Amino acid sequence: VLLKTTAGDIDIELWSKEAPKACRNFIQLCLEEFYFLHKAFQPAFSDGIINVTNSAYYDNTIFHRVVPGFIVQGGDPTGTGTGGESIYGAPFKDEFHSRLRFNRRGLVALANAGPHDNGSQFFFTLGRADELNNKHTIFGKVTGDTVYNMLRLTEVDIDDEERPQEAEEEEEEVNRVSQDGEYGSAEHDEYVDGDEKDLMRERIAKKLKKGTSANVKTAGESEVEKKSVSRSSI
């Protein structure tokens, strides 16, 4: 998977044998934008899933949390650290593998708010992080010289909540990623007009903002301490 970011391209090798559900989730979110609707919106759609645009789910998101020497985190379309979902319509189980350890920089893993709570948020490691073993699913790595573009994501000023300060300025593109081409199926688009799409987006955004932060805890951090996660666009 090639992520095109404002810091440069980042080439990711996925480990589908070790983490099949995580890889499938990541690939599909890179290609299509799905909205998993509340039951109130589901009567007309038996599977409860609507594809409302041809843009990728990660498009125009940002890496909303940067912890120098530790991680860069993104994948939340709300940019708050509390949003995002999986392609499965609910959080999915962790996929730990004995051969995959947080022993170097450039690993790609899922952020979560606890066991078996995986969605769309992910992070890159900036160094060894043994404290994350058996807490976060590793599903790939950054390859080749594109690791230097990944490191460029940290070249921003951050506030006390580990959020890039530029992310507060709507005019700025901070560590922003876009997906080339038009992907996704418009299978259900004929049932949803423009006004309904806007309404669904607003209601879903409000629902997501009420969620729990997906936490990647630093060493020694209290289990009850909550931290927001950096946002990224892919």
N, C-alpha and C positions, 0 to 999 in steps of 0.2 A: 504494500500500500504506500503510495506517495502522497504525503501531505504537503500542500503548497501553503506556506506561511509567509508572513511579512518579514520573518527572519531568514527566509530561504526554504528550499525544499527539505523535507525530512522523510527519508526512506525507511519504512518499517517492515521488518521480516516477522511474519506471524507464525506462531507455533500451534497450528491447529490440531496436531496429534495430542499434545499435552493439555491444551485448553480449548476444546472444540466449541463449546457454547460461547465463551468469551470472544473467540475469533469471529464466529458467525455474527454475533451481536455487533462487533466493531465494524466489520465489512459492510453489513447492511446499513448501519447508521451513516457510514461514509457515502453510501450511494443514494439512499432514499430518506425522505422526511416523513416520519409517521407521527400521528397524534393518537395516543391511547386515551380514549374518551371515558368520561364518567358514565355510569349506567344511564343517566338521564339522556345522554346523546345516542345511546346504542340501539334503540328499537328498530331503526331502518337498516342497521348494519349488523348482520348476525354474528360476525366475528368481533365486533366492537372496535375495529381498526379502520381508520380512514387515511388514505393518502391524499393530501390536499395540495401539494405543490410538486414541481419537478426538481426542486433544489435539494441538496443533501442536508441531512439533519444537523451536521456539524458546521455547515456554512455560516460564516460571519459570527461565530462564537470566538471567545478569546480565552487565553490562559489566565484565569482569574486569581491564581495563587502561586506565588513564587517564594520558595524557601531556599536561599543560597546554600549550596553544598548538600542539599537533601533532595528536593523534588521540584518539578514544575507541573502544575495540575490544570486540567481543562475538561472539556466535554459537556459542560452545563449550558444549555441554550438560554437560560435565564441570567447567567453570569453571576449568580449569587452564592453558589456552592450548595444550594438546597434543591436544585432542579434536576431534570433529566429522568429518563426511563429506559428500559430495555426493549428490544424488539419482541420480547415474549409477553409483554403486557403486564409484567410484574417483576420484581427483583429476582435474580436467579442465583443459584448456589455457587459457592466458591469452588475453584478447580485448582487444588494444590498438587504439585508434582515433586517428588523427592529430588529430582535432578535440577530443578529450577529454584535458585536462591537469589536473594538480593545482595549479590556479591560484587557488583560493578555498576558503573554509570551506563546510561543508555537503555536500560530495561524499560519496558512498557507494561503497566499493570493497571488494574481497576481500583478506583477509589470506592470507599463504602462507608456506611455509618454503623457497621457491625457485621457479624457473621451472616453470610448468604444474603447480602443486601446490595447486589451489584446491579448497576444500571448503565448509564451512558458515560459517566465521568471516569477519566483515566489520568495517569500521570507518567512522566519520565523521571527516572532516577538520575541524580547528578553525582552519585558516588555510592559506595557500599552502604547498605542500610539493613543490617542483620535484624534489627528490631521489627521489621515488616514481614519477616518470614512467617508463613502460615497464618497471615492476617489479610493479605491482599493477593489476588490472582495475577500471576505473571503470564502474559500471553504473547510477548514478542520483544524485539529489540530494535534499536536504531542502528542502521548499517552504514559502513563506509564513512566517507568524509562528511556526510550529512549530520554526523554527531556534533560537528562544530556549529551548525545552524541551530541545533537543539540547545546548545550552550548559550547561543546568542539570545535565547528567550529570557535569560536571567539578567540581561543588560538593561534593566529598568529600575527606576526608583520605586520602592515599596513602602506601604504605610505600616502601622503597628499591627494590622490584621493580615499582613503578608500579601496584600493585594497591590498590584501595580497601580501607582498613583494616576498614571495616564488613563487608566480604565474608567475613571470617573468623568473624563472629558469625552462627550459623545462624538466630537469631531475627529478625535484621534483614532487611528487603527493601531491598537496595541497587541503585538504578538498575534495578529489576526490570520486566520487561515481560510482559504477558499478551495472549492473542489472544481476542477476543470470539467467542462461538458455538462450535459443535461442528462440526469439519471432519474430512475423511478418510474413507476407505473401510474398512469392517470385513471386507473380502472374505476375509481369511485368518484372522480371529479364531476361527472355529469350530474350527480345528486346534490352538489354543494355549490351554491352561488357565492359571489364575492362577499356580500354582507354576512352570510352565515359563516364563512371562513374567518372573517375578522372577529366575529363574536366568539367562535370556538377558541381562537388564539388568545383572546383576552381572558376567557374563563379558565382555560388550561393554565395560562401563565399565573393567574391568581392562585390556583390550586397548587402549582409547583412551588411557589414562594412560601407556602406554609409547611413545606417538608422539612426533614432533618438534614443537616449538613453532612455531606460525605467526607469523612475525616481520614486523613493520613497523618497519624500522630507521630511527632518527633520523640526521640528517646527521652523518657522521664516525664512525659506529659500525662496528666491525670486522665483517667478514663471518663470523667464527667466533664472535662473541659472540651468545649466545642470550638472548632475553627472552620472558617470558610475556606473554600477550595478555589484555586485559580481557574479561570475560565479560558477556554481555547476555542478557536474556530477552525473547522476542518473542511 
